[in-house]
Amino acid sequence: MYMIAGAGLTTHETAMLLLSLGILLGTARLLGETARRLGQPAVLGELLAGILLGPTVLGTISPDLFAWLFTDSHAARIALDGYILISVVLLLLISGLEIELTTAYRQGKAALIIAMTGMLLPFTIGSALGWQFPTAFGPLGSAYQPLAFAIFLGIALSITALPVIAKVLMDLNIFKSDLGMLIMSAAMFNDLAGWLGFAVVMALINPGENGGASIGGTLLLTMGFLAGVMTIGRWLTHRALVFIQAYGSWPGGVIGFVLVVALLCAAATEAIGIHSILGAFFAGIVIGDSKHLRQRTRETIHQFIANIFAPVFFAGIGLTVNFVAAFNPLVVLLAVLVACLGKVAGCYVGSKWAGLGRRDSLAVSSGMLAQGTMGIILGQLALTAELITQELFVAIVFVALLSTVISGPAIQRVLQRGQKRSLGDLLTEDRFVSVMKSLGARAAIRELSSALGPDSPVEADAVFESVWKREQTMRTGLGDGLAIPHARLAGLEKTIVIIGRSPHGVDFDAADGNPAHLICMLLTPLDDQDSQLEVLRLIAECFHDPARRSAALNAGTYTEFLAAIKLPGADSHGGMAHE
């Protein structure tokens, strides 16, 4: 047998590594796609793949086959664990990319209040129970420390899954709305606080990992690293992205740069003693905050990691845990009650405090409920560090999956309205621009604002300022040639929709990178959040169907356009198909 130079793997070990990795990835992708088609999050299928291939099913049915595939070769197992480590590091990178500090900052007080109350209640209950009654959550881990365990439990039961929340809001066509942006901003603050808290946990259970420094020294190094990354690192990243996009290849140059920065930051936090994933998370925040990172590039990075690395990580969890033997119904019930009821109650109180109505407060609470991948990653890291045992880990996984599954339907039910209007009911011929001349987003918004006419209850200049300010907070390109710039305005009594067709296309920074040829400007009363949500969904659903969208793009007159949007489509029999 030969050995790969520098790798220490024999021919047999190399074959076993590739075989186990191929089976793990293939099964996880297959079941993940199956879960998506059934309207469930992909992580559910990916975890199921690990359960089937791990000690829970395969290890019980055929222990020898399970051992031959995944545990007999020590060197191959180490290599597979290395791949799984890279996977979780990259998962935290894309989670960080979802955090747009500028967007969160502009939401200001409301988002901060909701994040604070939504995290404080489940965190306080969870950490108090963990401090006073730690054995209520199963046996204690070998690295158990009272303070570290209490803080971890509070974080694990109060964390949110930003990528999952974003996907839920996109599926409901309210991601670009004011309510959707508020939920996302609150989730950003929540995640940021949660991972900073986890850095404290890692410092408590790994004292001396950074060359003998005390816990205080580790935290001081962490704060210094974070300050450096958010100042000098942010400045350098911003300028480097401009240079790479000007002289490098797309998307390879930018993707390579993003991964290099993430790995270097991950190495730095691992050396400090607070785990590599936190460095990748901070790197994602800094990179994602740059206006030079296009939405299409974000989506490319997300797809690459979510389809190649994430399935192996989540399936790999099942290789180390027997989910049947470790299932304790009392521990699961306690975790579900604290996490779900605490999160919903906390976010509802925060939303009411921030001035939202009852329906919007319930919608925010439902959106913030999803723990998804973040809860599972936290649990896996604590299990690996032996801070917790398998019983609590299985309960955390169950909470993460349950909260993710019910979040979307809960929002949808809360936001249900009585009689649904059609897009045609909101249109008038004088507010249809058949051929737009503008080439940029700012000019397009001004051109559509000018179509309001002299009888408009609001001035065109005021409309332009409001819509453009909202556009700078979060770009409204939806992809497939559609953009929905919008704003809520004081002095407006009813909803106004202005539609323009752009032959050349206007760049609204859509995820697919395509310019918008149909631009629908939506203006709603300041005190009517429901109208904005309803019409945003209505526009997105109307143009989701390719045949209807194509007919609208080719319509030369208002009458032809009106006829096009009334064409029967796939979504006329039950809405949009789930991705």
Backbone torsions as a table, in degrees:
resi	resn	phi	psi	omega
1	MET	NA	137.8	175.9
2	TYR	-97.1	165.3	177.9
3	MET	-120.4	140.5	176.5
4	ILE	-67.4	128.4	-175.5
5	ALA	-55.5	124.2	175.2
6	GLY	78.5	-7.7	-176.7
7	ALA	-99.3	-27.4	179.3
8	GLY	75.3	18.1	-179.7
9	LEU	-106.4	129.0	174.9
10	THR	-77.2	174.0	178.1
11	THR	-57.7	-45.4	-179.5
12	HIS	-63.8	-44.1	-179.3
13	GLU	-65.4	-38.6	176.9
14	THR	-63.2	-43.8	179.2
15	ALA	-62.6	-41.7	-179.2
16	MET	-68.0	-37.5	177.6
17	LEU	-61.9	-49.1	-178.3
18	LEU	-66.1	-37.8	178.6
19	LEU	-64.8	-48.9	-177.8
20	SER	-65.5	-40.0	179.7
21	LEU	-66.6	-42.0	179.3
22	GLY	-64.0	-43.2	179.2
23	ILE	-65.7	-42.7	-178.5
24	LEU	-64.0	-48.2	-179.1
25	LEU	-66.6	-45.1	-178.1
26	GLY	-62.4	-45.2	179.8
27	THR	-66.4	-41.4	179.9
28	ALA	-64.5	-42.4	179.5
29	ARG	-65.8	-41.9	-179.3
30	LEU	-61.5	-49.2	-178.0
31	LEU	-73.8	-29.5	175.9
32	GLY	-64.8	-44.1	177.8
33	GLU	-66.6	-36.0	177.1
34	THR	-62.5	-43.1	178.4
35	ALA	-61.5	-41.6	179.0
36	ARG	-60.7	-43.1	-178.5
37	ARG	-66.2	-24.1	177.8
38	LEU	-90.2	6.9	177.5
39	GLY	81.2	18.3	-179.3
40	GLN	-113.3	159.9	178.3
41	PRO	-64.8	144.6	-177.6
42	ALA	-60.3	-31.1	-177.8
43	VAL	-60.3	-27.7	178.2
44	LEU	-62.9	-46.1	178.3
45	GLY	-69.4	-36.4	-179.8
46	GLU	-66.6	-39.3	175.6
47	LEU	-66.6	-38.6	179.0
48	LEU	-61.8	-36.5	177.6
49	ALA	-59.4	-44.6	178.2
50	GLY	-65.7	-36.8	178.3
51	ILE	-64.8	-40.3	179.7
52	LEU	-68.2	-39.3	-176.0
53	LEU	-87.4	-14.0	-174.5
54	GLY	-93.4	-163.8	-177.0
55	PRO	-66.0	-20.3	-178.4
56	THR	-63.5	-45.6	-177.2
57	VAL	-114.7	-66.7	-176.8
58	LEU	-61.9	-40.3	179.9
59	GLY	-65.5	-26.7	177.8
60	THR	-81.9	-42.8	-178.4
61	ILE	-72.6	-46.0	-176.9
62	SER	-141.4	83.3	-178.6
63	PRO	-57.2	-36.0	-178.4
64	ASP	-67.2	-41.8	179.4
65	LEU	-65.8	-41.5	178.0
66	PHE	-61.3	-45.2	179.8
67	ALA	-64.6	-39.9	-179.2
68	TRP	-64.2	-38.5	-177.7
69	LEU	-75.7	-39.6	-166.5
70	PHE	-125.3	-16.4	-173.0
71	THR	-130.0	-15.7	-175.9
72	ASP	-64.6	-43.2	-178.0
73	SER	-89.6	109.0	-177.0
74	HIS	-63.6	-44.3	-177.8
75	ALA	-65.7	-41.1	179.0
76	ALA	-65.6	-36.5	178.9
77	ARG	-66.2	-39.1	177.4
78	ILE	-63.2	-42.0	179.6
79	ALA	-64.5	-40.9	178.2
80	LEU	-64.7	-40.1	176.8
81	ASP	-62.5	-35.2	176.9
82	GLY	-64.4	-40.8	177.3
83	TYR	-63.5	-41.5	179.9
84	ILE	-65.7	-37.5	176.8
85	LEU	-62.6	-46.1	176.9
86	ILE	-59.6	-37.1	-179.3
87	SER	-61.5	-46.5	-177.8
88	VAL	-70.9	-33.1	175.2
89	VAL	-61.0	-45.4	-179.3
90	LEU	-71.1	-29.7	175.5
91	LEU	-63.3	-41.2	178.0
92	LEU	-70.8	-27.3	174.5
93	LEU	-60.9	-50.1	-177.8
94	ILE	-70.8	-25.3	173.6
95	SER	-67.2	-40.8	176.8
96	GLY	-65.2	-36.2	178.8
97	LEU	-62.4	-26.9	179.8
98	GLU	-71.7	-20.1	-177.0
99	ILE	-86.2	111.2	176.7
100	GLU	-105.2	101.3	-174.8
101	LEU	-58.2	-36.4	-179.5
102	THR	-63.1	-43.8	178.8
103	THR	-63.6	-45.9	-179.9
104	ALA	-63.2	-41.1	-178.9
105	TYR	-64.0	-39.6	-178.2
106	ARG	-69.6	-24.4	174.7
107	GLN	-73.0	-26.2	169.5
108	GLY	60.7	-130.6	-168.0
109	LYS	-58.7	-45.7	-175.4
110	ALA	-60.3	-48.8	-179.1
111	ALA	-63.1	-40.0	-178.8
112	LEU	-66.8	-40.9	178.9
113	ILE	-64.1	-45.8	-178.6
114	ILE	-64.4	-43.3	178.6
115	ALA	-62.4	-41.7	-177.5
116	MET	-65.6	-51.8	-177.9
117	THR	-70.5	-35.8	179.8
118	GLY	-66.2	-26.7	178.2
119	MET	-94.9	-34.8	-172.6
120	LEU	-63.7	-43.6	-175.4
121	LEU	-65.9	-55.8	178.4
122	PRO	-65.5	-32.6	178.2
123	PHE	-64.5	-44.8	-178.6
124	THR	-64.3	-45.6	-179.8
125	ILE	-65.6	-46.9	-178.1
126	GLY	-63.4	-45.9	-178.6
127	SER	-69.0	-35.3	177.4
128	ALA	-64.3	-44.0	176.9
129	LEU	-64.4	-40.8	179.4
130	GLY	-64.8	-31.9	179.9
131	TRP	-78.3	-44.3	-174.7
132	GLN	-86.7	-36.9	-175.4
133	PHE	-131.8	61.5	-175.3
134	PRO	-61.2	-32.9	-177.5
135	THR	-74.7	-9.3	175.1
136	ALA	-65.3	-18.4	179.9
137	PHE	-104.6	25.4	176.5
138	GLY	100.1	-177.1	179.6
139	PRO	-61.2	153.9	-179.3
140	LEU	-86.1	144.8	178.7
141	GLY	-72.8	161.3	-178.1
142	SER	-66.5	-24.1	178.5
143	ALA	-99.6	21.4	-176.6
144	TYR	-60.3	130.5	170.6
145	GLN	-133.7	129.7	-172.4
146	PRO	-53.0	-49.5	-176.4
147	LEU	-68.2	-45.0	179.6
148	ALA	-61.7	-42.2	-179.6
149	PHE	-65.0	-43.2	-178.9
150	ALA	-63.5	-45.4	179.5
151	ILE	-64.3	-44.8	-179.9
152	PHE	-58.9	-46.9	-176.5
153	LEU	-62.0	-41.2	177.6
154	GLY	-61.3	-41.7	179.5
155	ILE	-68.4	-44.9	-176.6
156	ALA	-61.8	-30.2	-178.1
157	LEU	-94.1	2.3	-179.0
158	SER	-128.7	-1.1	-177.5
159	ILE	-72.0	157.8	173.4
160	THR	-120.7	161.8	179.2
161	ALA	-109.2	94.6	-175.6
162	LEU	-56.4	-47.5	179.2
163	PRO	-61.7	-36.6	179.5
164	VAL	-68.0	-43.1	178.8
165	ILE	-60.8	-42.9	178.5
166	ALA	-59.1	-43.4	-179.5
167	LYS	-65.4	-41.5	178.9
168	VAL	-60.8	-45.9	-179.2
169	LEU	-65.4	-37.1	177.1
170	MET	-65.7	-41.7	-179.9
171	ASP	-62.7	-31.1	-179.6
172	LEU	-90.4	1.1	179.7
173	ASN	60.4	35.3	176.8
174	ILE	-126.3	13.0	-178.1
175	PHE	-61.3	-38.9	-176.3
176	LYS	-87.1	-0.8	-178.7
177	SER	-77.5	167.7	177.1
178	ASP	-62.8	-39.4	178.8
179	LEU	-66.8	-42.4	178.2
180	GLY	-61.8	-40.7	179.8
181	MET	-67.4	-34.8	177.8
182	LEU	-66.1	-43.6	178.0
183	ILE	-62.0	-45.1	-180.0
184	MET	-62.5	-42.2	-178.8
185	SER	-65.2	-43.1	177.8
186	ALA	-63.2	-39.6	178.2
187	ALA	-65.8	-34.9	177.3
188	MET	-61.4	-49.1	178.4
189	PHE	-61.3	-40.2	-179.7
190	ASN	-62.1	-48.4	-179.9
191	ASP	-62.7	-42.6	-178.9
192	LEU	-61.1	-45.6	178.7
193	ALA	-65.2	-39.6	-179.0
194	GLY	-62.8	-44.7	-177.8
195	TRP	-74.8	-29.8	172.7
196	LEU	-65.6	-39.7	176.0
197	GLY	-63.7	-37.3	178.5
198	PHE	-67.1	-30.0	174.9
199	ALA	-61.5	-37.0	176.5
200	VAL	-64.5	-42.3	178.5
201	VAL	-59.7	-46.2	-179.0
202	MET	-64.5	-35.6	177.4
203	ALA	-66.3	-34.0	-179.3
204	LEU	-72.4	-37.1	-176.1
205	ILE	-93.6	-8.8	178.2
206	ASN	-125.0	50.7	179.2
207	PRO	-64.8	138.7	178.3
208	GLY	85.7	-0.1	-179.3
209	GLU	-66.5	-24.5	-178.2
210	ASN	-102.4	43.1	174.5
211	GLY	88.7	25.8	173.9
212	GLY	95.0	8.1	179.1
213	ALA	-68.8	151.0	178.2
214	SER	-73.4	173.1	176.8
215	ILE	-59.9	-43.0	177.6
216	GLY	-61.3	-39.7	178.1
217	GLY	-65.1	-39.3	178.3
218	THR	-63.1	-44.7	179.4
219	LEU	-66.0	-35.8	177.9
220	LEU	-64.9	-43.0	176.2
221	LEU	-62.5	-38.1	178.9
222	THR	-62.8	-46.6	179.3
223	MET	-64.3	-36.7	177.0
224	GLY	-65.6	-41.7	177.6
225	PHE	-62.3	-46.7	-178.8
226	LEU	-62.3	-42.8	179.2
227	ALA	-63.0	-41.2	179.1
228	GLY	-65.8	-42.0	-179.9
229	VAL	-65.4	-40.4	-175.3
230	MET	-79.3	-11.2	179.4
231	THR	-112.0	-80.8	-179.3
232	ILE	-62.3	-45.0	-179.9
233	GLY	-60.8	-40.6	179.2
234	ARG	-65.5	-42.0	179.8
235	TRP	-63.1	-45.9	-179.4
236	LEU	-66.5	-42.0	-179.5
237	THR	-62.3	-43.6	-179.6
238	HIS	-57.6	-44.7	-178.4
239	ARG	-76.6	-34.3	178.5
240	ALA	-64.8	-39.3	179.6
241	LEU	-62.6	-38.7	177.4
242	VAL	-61.7	-45.9	-178.3
243	PHE	-64.1	-45.3	-177.2
244	ILE	-65.3	-41.2	-179.9
245	GLN	-69.1	-27.1	179.2
246	ALA	-78.1	-38.3	-171.6
247	TYR	-118.8	-10.4	-178.5
248	GLY	-97.8	174.9	178.0
249	SER	-83.1	155.1	177.7
250	TRP	-117.6	135.6	0.4
251	PRO	-94.3	2.6	-172.9
252	GLY	-57.1	-41.7	-177.5
253	GLY	-63.0	-46.3	-179.1
254	VAL	-68.9	-43.1	179.9
255	ILE	-61.1	-44.5	178.3
256	GLY	-60.1	-43.2	178.9
257	PHE	-62.8	-44.1	-179.1
258	VAL	-61.4	-44.1	-179.0
259	LEU	-67.4	-38.9	178.3
260	VAL	-61.7	-47.6	179.7
261	VAL	-61.3	-42.9	-179.3
262	ALA	-62.3	-44.7	-178.0
263	LEU	-68.0	-38.3	178.6
264	LEU	-65.9	-42.7	178.3
265	CYS	-67.6	-36.6	177.2
266	ALA	-63.6	-41.7	177.7
267	ALA	-62.9	-37.4	-178.5
268	ALA	-65.8	-46.5	-178.5
269	THR	-71.4	-30.7	174.8
270	GLU	-64.4	-40.9	178.4
271	ALA	-65.5	-34.3	177.4
272	ILE	-66.8	-34.7	179.4
273	GLY	110.5	20.9	-179.0
274	ILE	-120.1	16.3	176.5
275	HIS	83.8	141.1	-175.1
276	SER	-64.9	-29.7	-175.5
277	ILE	-63.5	-30.7	-178.6
278	LEU	-68.1	-35.8	175.4
279	GLY	-63.6	-42.2	178.3
280	ALA	-64.8	-37.8	179.0
281	PHE	-63.7	-46.7	178.6
282	PHE	-64.6	-37.8	177.4
283	ALA	-61.9	-41.9	178.5
284	GLY	-61.8	-39.1	179.1
285	ILE	-62.6	-46.6	-177.6
286	VAL	-64.8	-45.4	-179.0
287	ILE	-67.6	-43.4	-177.7
288	GLY	-66.9	-22.4	-178.5
289	ASP	-79.3	-10.9	-179.2
290	SER	-77.7	132.8	178.7
291	LYS	-69.9	-11.1	-179.2
292	HIS	-87.3	-5.5	174.8
293	LEU	-88.5	107.4	-176.1
294	ARG	-70.2	152.9	-179.8
295	GLN	-62.2	-34.2	179.4
296	ARG	-66.1	-37.1	178.3
297	THR	-67.8	-41.3	175.6
298	ARG	-56.2	-45.4	-177.0
299	GLU	-66.0	-38.3	178.0
300	THR	-62.5	-46.0	178.8
301	ILE	-62.4	-43.9	-179.0
302	HIS	-61.1	-46.2	-178.8
303	GLN	-64.0	-40.6	-179.9
304	PHE	-60.4	-48.1	-176.9
305	ILE	-75.5	-43.7	-175.1
306	ALA	-66.4	-25.0	-176.5
307	ASN	-103.8	-14.4	-178.2
308	ILE	-112.5	-42.5	-174.9
309	PHE	-98.9	-44.9	-176.3
310	ALA	-57.8	-43.9	-179.3
311	PRO	-59.1	-36.8	-179.7
312	VAL	-68.4	-39.1	178.8
313	PHE	-63.2	-50.7	-176.0
314	PHE	-69.2	-36.3	175.3
315	ALA	-68.6	-35.1	179.8
316	GLY	-62.6	-25.8	177.5
317	ILE	-59.6	-39.2	-178.3
318	GLY	-68.5	-15.6	179.8
319	LEU	-76.0	-17.1	-175.3
320	THR	-112.8	-7.7	-174.7
321	VAL	-128.0	133.4	171.6
322	ASN	-92.8	103.2	-172.0
323	PHE	-71.0	-21.9	177.6
324	VAL	-80.7	-49.2	-178.6
325	ALA	-65.0	-31.7	-176.0
326	ALA	-93.2	1.5	-177.9
327	PHE	-79.1	116.9	177.2
328	ASN	-118.3	107.7	-173.6
329	PRO	-59.3	-34.3	-179.9
330	LEU	-68.9	-40.8	177.8
331	VAL	-65.8	-42.4	178.8
332	VAL	-62.2	-45.6	-179.2
333	LEU	-61.5	-44.2	-180.0
334	LEU	-62.9	-44.1	180.0
335	ALA	-64.4	-41.6	179.6
336	VAL	-63.3	-44.7	-178.3
337	LEU	-62.6	-46.9	-178.3
338	VAL	-66.2	-47.3	-174.8
339	ALA	-68.4	-51.0	-173.2
340	CYS	-75.8	-51.0	-178.7
341	LEU	-67.9	-39.6	179.1
342	GLY	-63.6	-43.4	-179.2
343	LYS	-66.7	-46.6	-178.7
344	VAL	-63.7	-46.7	-179.3
345	ALA	-64.2	-44.4	-179.1
346	GLY	-63.1	-45.1	-179.8
347	CYS	-68.7	-34.3	179.0
348	TYR	-65.6	-45.6	178.2
349	VAL	-61.1	-43.7	179.5
350	GLY	-64.1	-39.3	180.0
351	SER	-66.2	-42.6	177.1
352	LYS	-64.4	-40.0	178.0
353	TRP	-61.4	-35.7	-179.2
354	ALA	-79.3	-3.1	174.9
355	GLY	99.2	9.3	179.4
356	LEU	-80.7	155.6	176.2
357	GLY	-76.1	176.5	-176.1
358	ARG	-61.9	-46.7	-177.1
359	ARG	-65.1	-45.5	179.6
360	ASP	-65.5	-36.6	178.6
361	SER	-64.1	-40.8	177.4
362	LEU	-67.4	-36.8	178.5
363	ALA	-65.2	-42.8	177.9
364	VAL	-62.9	-43.8	179.9
365	SER	-61.0	-41.7	179.5
366	SER	-67.2	-39.6	179.9
367	GLY	-66.9	-39.8	-178.3
368	MET	-75.0	-8.5	-176.0
369	LEU	-67.2	-34.7	-171.2
370	ALA	-62.5	122.9	175.4
371	GLN	-98.1	-37.8	174.1
372	GLY	44.6	-131.8	-172.5
373	THR	-65.1	-32.0	-175.8
374	MET	-65.1	-43.8	178.5
375	GLY	-62.4	-39.8	-179.2
376	ILE	-67.7	-42.4	179.0
377	ILE	-62.7	-44.6	177.7
378	LEU	-58.1	-47.1	-179.6
379	GLY	-62.0	-42.0	-179.8
380	GLN	-64.1	-40.9	179.0
381	LEU	-64.7	-41.2	178.5
382	ALA	-67.7	-35.5	177.9
383	LEU	-67.3	-43.0	178.5
384	THR	-63.0	-37.0	178.8
385	ALA	-78.3	-2.8	179.6
386	GLU	63.5	26.3	173.1
387	LEU	-76.8	-31.9	177.6
388	ILE	-126.2	169.4	177.2
389	THR	-109.4	179.0	-172.9
390	GLN	-64.8	-30.3	-178.9
391	GLU	-61.4	-48.5	179.0
392	LEU	-68.2	-36.9	179.2
393	PHE	-61.9	-44.4	178.7
394	VAL	-61.6	-39.0	177.8
395	ALA	-63.8	-40.8	179.0
396	ILE	-64.7	-41.4	177.0
397	VAL	-61.8	-42.9	-179.5
398	PHE	-63.1	-43.3	177.7
399	VAL	-60.6	-44.6	-178.2
400	ALA	-60.9	-44.7	-178.4
401	LEU	-70.7	-44.1	-178.6
402	LEU	-62.9	-46.0	-178.9
403	SER	-64.1	-35.1	179.4
404	THR	-70.3	-40.6	-178.1
405	VAL	-66.8	-37.7	-174.5
406	ILE	-90.4	-12.5	-175.5
407	SER	-62.4	-52.6	-177.6
408	GLY	-60.6	-53.7	178.0
409	PRO	-58.8	-32.8	179.3
410	ALA	-66.4	-44.4	177.2
411	ILE	-61.1	-45.1	-177.3
412	GLN	-60.6	-41.1	-179.2
413	ARG	-68.8	-40.9	-179.9
414	VAL	-62.8	-38.4	-174.4
415	LEU	-90.7	3.7	179.5
416	GLN	-60.7	137.2	177.1
417	ARG	-114.2	168.1	-178.2
418	GLY	-69.2	-95.6	-177.1
419	GLN	-90.0	128.9	-177.0
420	LYS	-88.8	128.1	176.2
421	ARG	-78.6	163.0	172.7
422	SER	-104.8	158.3	-179.4
423	LEU	-61.9	-35.3	180.0
424	GLY	-60.7	-28.4	179.6
425	ASP	-67.2	-19.2	-173.9
426	LEU	-101.9	-3.5	-173.9
427	LEU	-100.9	150.8	171.3
428	THR	-136.4	153.8	-174.3
429	GLU	-65.1	-34.1	-177.4
430	ASP	-74.4	-9.3	177.4
431	ARG	-112.3	32.0	174.5
432	PHE	-122.6	117.6	179.6
433	VAL	-102.5	104.7	-172.1
434	SER	-69.8	-34.6	179.3
435	VAL	-135.5	106.7	179.0
436	MET	-84.4	145.2	-179.2
437	LYS	-98.8	-18.4	-174.7
438	SER	-68.4	146.2	179.2
439	LEU	-111.6	-16.0	-179.9
440	GLY	-117.2	161.4	-176.7
441	ALA	-63.1	-43.4	-178.2
442	ARG	-62.9	-45.3	179.7
443	ALA	-66.6	-35.8	180.0
444	ALA	-65.6	-41.5	178.3
445	ILE	-64.0	-40.2	177.9
446	ARG	-65.7	-40.9	-179.2
447	GLU	-63.3	-42.2	179.2
448	LEU	-70.1	-35.1	177.2
449	SER	-61.5	-34.6	-179.0
450	SER	-69.8	-16.4	-179.0
451	ALA	-81.7	1.8	179.8
452	LEU	-63.9	-35.8	178.9
453	GLY	89.3	166.1	-175.3
454	PRO	-68.8	-21.6	-177.0
455	ASP	-89.0	5.4	-177.4
456	SER	-67.5	140.1	178.2
457	PRO	-72.0	-13.2	178.0
458	VAL	-126.5	146.3	-177.7
459	GLU	-74.7	147.0	-177.7
460	ALA	-60.6	-39.8	-179.3
461	ASP	-64.3	-40.8	179.0
462	ALA	-66.0	-38.3	177.4
463	VAL	-64.0	-47.0	179.1
464	PHE	-57.2	-47.8	-178.2
465	GLU	-60.2	-43.9	-177.8
466	SER	-67.5	-45.3	-177.8
467	VAL	-68.3	-41.6	-178.9
468	TRP	-67.2	-37.9	176.8
469	LYS	-62.3	-42.1	178.0
470	ARG	-66.4	-36.7	180.0
471	GLU	-64.9	-36.4	179.7
472	GLN	-70.5	-24.9	177.6
473	THR	-72.4	-45.6	176.2
474	MET	-151.4	120.8	-178.5
475	ARG	-64.5	146.4	-169.3
476	THR	-111.0	18.9	173.6
477	GLY	-71.3	124.3	-178.2
478	LEU	-96.6	-8.7	-173.7
479	GLY	91.1	172.2	-178.5
480	ASP	56.9	30.5	176.1
481	GLY	77.2	18.3	-176.1
482	LEU	-122.0	137.3	173.3
483	ALA	-135.8	145.9	-178.7
484	ILE	-130.8	73.5	173.0
485	PRO	-64.5	140.1	-174.8
486	HIS	-155.5	166.6	176.9
487	ALA	-163.7	156.4	172.8
488	ARG	-105.1	131.4	-169.4
489	LEU	-124.9	138.2	172.4
490	ALA	-72.4	144.2	178.8
491	GLY	89.2	-5.6	178.9
492	LEU	-95.4	132.1	-176.6
493	GLU	-101.7	-23.6	179.1
494	LYS	-142.9	161.7	-176.5
495	THR	-68.1	138.7	176.2
496	ILE	-124.0	132.8	175.7
497	VAL	-121.3	128.1	176.5
498	ILE	-120.1	127.0	-175.9
499	ILE	-119.5	134.4	177.0
500	GLY	-127.9	146.8	176.6
501	ARG	-109.9	125.5	-178.5
502	SER	-112.8	110.2	-180.0
503	PRO	-62.4	-37.9	-177.7
504	HIS	-82.4	-26.5	-177.0
505	GLY	91.2	147.3	-179.9
506	VAL	-126.6	134.1	-177.8
507	ASP	-78.9	110.3	173.9
508	PHE	-112.1	23.0	175.8
509	ASP	55.1	52.8	176.9
510	ALA	-76.7	157.0	-177.1
511	ALA	-64.1	-29.8	-179.3
512	ASP	-84.9	-2.1	176.8
513	GLY	79.6	-1.1	-177.1
514	ASN	-88.6	144.9	177.5
515	PRO	-71.0	159.0	179.1
516	ALA	-88.2	128.2	175.2
517	HIS	-104.6	-21.2	173.1
518	LEU	-114.7	117.6	-177.8
519	ILE	-119.0	113.8	-176.8
520	CYS	-108.9	106.6	178.1
521	MET	-87.8	126.6	-177.1
522	LEU	-115.2	124.2	178.0
523	LEU	-120.5	124.9	-178.5
524	THR	-129.7	157.1	178.7
525	PRO	-59.5	147.2	-176.4
526	LEU	-60.2	-37.0	-174.5
527	ASP	-96.9	16.1	-178.3
528	ASP	-124.0	80.3	178.9
529	GLN	-65.3	-35.9	-175.9
530	ASP	-61.8	-39.4	-179.0
531	SER	-62.6	-42.0	179.6
532	GLN	-61.2	-46.7	-180.0
533	LEU	-61.5	-43.5	-177.8
534	GLU	-64.0	-46.7	-175.0
535	VAL	-74.0	-34.6	175.1
536	LEU	-60.0	-45.0	177.6
537	ARG	-64.5	-39.7	-177.7
538	LEU	-62.3	-45.0	179.5
539	ILE	-65.2	-45.9	-179.0
540	ALA	-62.0	-42.7	-179.9
541	GLU	-68.1	-38.1	-178.4
542	CYS	-60.8	-44.2	-175.2
543	PHE	-97.2	8.3	175.9
544	HIS	-68.6	-34.6	-178.3
545	ASP	-73.0	122.7	-175.6
546	PRO	-58.9	-39.9	-178.1
547	ALA	-65.5	-42.7	179.6
548	ARG	-67.1	-40.7	179.8
549	ARG	-64.2	-43.1	179.8
550	SER	-63.7	-41.4	179.8
551	ALA	-65.5	-38.0	179.1
552	ALA	-67.2	-39.1	179.7
553	LEU	-65.6	-32.4	-176.9
554	ASN	-91.4	-1.2	-178.5
555	ALA	-73.1	126.0	-178.7
556	GLY	-91.1	-21.5	-178.4
557	THR	-126.9	168.2	179.8
558	TYR	-63.7	-40.0	-180.0
559	THR	-61.6	-43.5	178.2
560	GLU	-64.4	-37.9	178.7
561	PHE	-64.9	-44.6	-180.0
562	LEU	-61.9	-39.6	177.9
563	ALA	-66.5	-36.9	-178.4
564	ALA	-64.4	-43.4	-176.4
565	ILE	-74.5	-10.8	177.3
566	LYS	-97.1	3.8	175.8
567	LEU	-62.0	141.0	175.6
568	PRO	-66.5	137.8	-179.5
569	GLY	-136.2	178.0	-178.7
570	ALA	-61.3	-30.8	-176.1
571	ASP	-87.7	4.5	176.5
572	SER	-82.4	-3.0	-179.6
573	HIS	-122.9	42.6	174.8
574	GLY	128.4	13.9	173.3
575	GLY	88.9	-166.6	-174.4
576	MET	-73.7	146.2	174.2
577	ALA	-73.3	142.8	-179.8
578	HIS	-78.9	134.6	-176.9
579	GLU	-64.7	NA	NA
